[in-house]
């Protein structure tokens, strides 16, 4: 019985991964990464204040 549930679980997870993967597009992924990189650059250059860290 455990073996049957294990096989069924693997089959369901495998189908789930393929169904999610079909919706993603390479161009959408590249656009998202470019947007995140742009936001990161804006945050790193926008805040030019350096604060002393008092942690030991």
C-alpha positions, 0 to 999 in steps of 0.5 A: 500500500505504501508503495502504491501511494509513493508511486501515485505521489511521484506521478502527481508531482511530475504532472504538476511540474509539467503543467506549471512549466508549460505556462512559463515563457522564456521571454517572460522570464527574461523580462522578469529578471531584467526588471528585478535587476533594474529594481536592485540597481535603483535600490543600491544606487538610490540609498547612498547613506552608510550607517555604522553597524553596532553589532558585535 
